[in-house]
Amino acid sequence: MDAATLMRKIGSAINEAAIGSRITSGWYDPHMAAASRAVVERIPLVDFVLEVRDARIPKTSEYELMKNYLPSSKRIIILNKTDLADRSQTEAWTRLFEDHNCISYGVNSHNKENIREFLTFLQARVRELKKSGHSSHATTMMLVGIPNVGKSALANSLHQIGRISAAEKGKLKNAIVSPQPGETKNISSLKIASHPNIYVLDTPGIFPPKILNIEVCSKLALTGAIRDILVGEQVLVQFLLTLINSSDKYKKWGNLSATDSLLECSTCSSLEKRKRGYPSDHTQDIIVNDVRRILFETISTFDGNLEDKKGMGNLIETQLLALHKALHVPMGFDNDSPIKVASKLLNLYRTGRLGRYTLDSLPNNTQ
């Protein structure tokens, strides 16, 4: 099993979902079509459009509706989830956007200091707008993007930090945040700054009706922009492991050993020891370290050819069997245990516990 084969499998599943009976399972459903029309109507009316992309896939997560708009001072590309992406790659993509006259900014919506700096950056853009003759008392910014790039989390963070900075009191408003794509159904407004007043509009994530590029489909599915049910966790985790096995990021886990878990357990606090009474919690450091160690050992001791489909398939099969024990998933006689392993491993990847990966490569002439 190689990456190309898996991408074709993922792409086929997604395209079947887009045109088949499962259309309501998370693809281009009626609310997305209505949201598309609403966003297009509002773009000319707002002062700034903040196009939010996933920093792991800066090109793949491009917002289809913005392709018809030329770069301008009122459009800003936001690379969110920078804590999950390769730092040097994010910096390179930011420079590339700026070379093409696109204003861009990298953020981690869960980092308060980063959000505070980003809000200062936005306020500077507003001051420039006022100098150019914009006389309206309030400034409106609209967050747009595909599903699950973190628009709602970013809107909430800006709202919270903005209110604290302005020393405003009262009940906080919150946009719906979910790890599942497609949870935001309506356009909501949140105030993020005062003097002058700045409001941000949070909009539903929107895909085009069809995505024919299988590589794009695969990256969207792996990063969680598309519901796992459309592809299946087991196929996605096989694709993930082909990427990990083909990268050299696993080498930094070489200093982990089986005794590290015992040492950590002997020195941890009583609270941490009580938590370890719940082995089903795969996010514990001790379990994550076991997963990293197994991935390192299986890759570094593999003597086959990773460029060969059979060789890669054999390595992945070995890794998934070993990960049952590390993730405390008992081997069962049904299909539940492989799905549980795949789901937990995907979660560790998507939360950055298995390293920071940028899946989109820079254009050849920029590297």
Salt bridges, closest charged atoms under 4 A:
ASP29 OD1 - HIS31 ND1 2.72
ASP47 OD1 - HIS134 NE2 3.20
GLU51 OE2 - ARG53 NE 2.91
GLU51 OE1 - ARG75 NH2 2.73
ASP54 OD2 - ARG56 NH2 2.71
GLU62 OE1 - LYS59 NZ 2.95
GLU64 OE1 - LYS67 NZ 3.34
ASP86 OD2 - LYS249 NZ 3.34
GLU113 OE1 - ARG116 NH1 2.97
GLU128 OE2 - ARG125 NH2 2.77
GLU168 OE2 - LYS191 NZ 3.02
GLU183 OE2 - ARG227 NH2 3.08
GLU215 OE2 - LYS219 NZ 3.05
ASP228 OD1 - ARG350 NH2 2.88
GLU264 OE2 - ARG276 NH2 3.24
ASP285 OD1 - ARG353 NH2 2.70
ASP290 OD1 - ARG293 NH2 3.46
GLU297 OE1 - ARG293 NH1 3.52
ASP360 OD1 - LYS219 NZ 2.85
